[in-house]
Amino acid sequence: MLLGGLFFLQGIGVVGGSTMTGERLWVFIGLVMLLGGLAVLITGVRGRDRRS
């Protein structure tokens, strides 16, 4: 999730200093990574609650 957030911020130009800065492709890659990480986190938390 953290890397997805970083990639997203670089893609929209908030975080500079790399070739990813300002590239629209990294906005989409970052969003996919961020949402995928969030889905894994939610699934893991829900699974842990059911076992207890």
Number of C-alpha atoms within 10 A of each C-alpha: 18 11 13 21 18 17 25 28 20 23 24 18 16 11 15 13 8 9 9 19 19 18 15 14 13 20 22 16 15 22 19 16 18 19 14 14 16 13 13 12 13 12 11 11 11 11 11 10 8 7 6 5
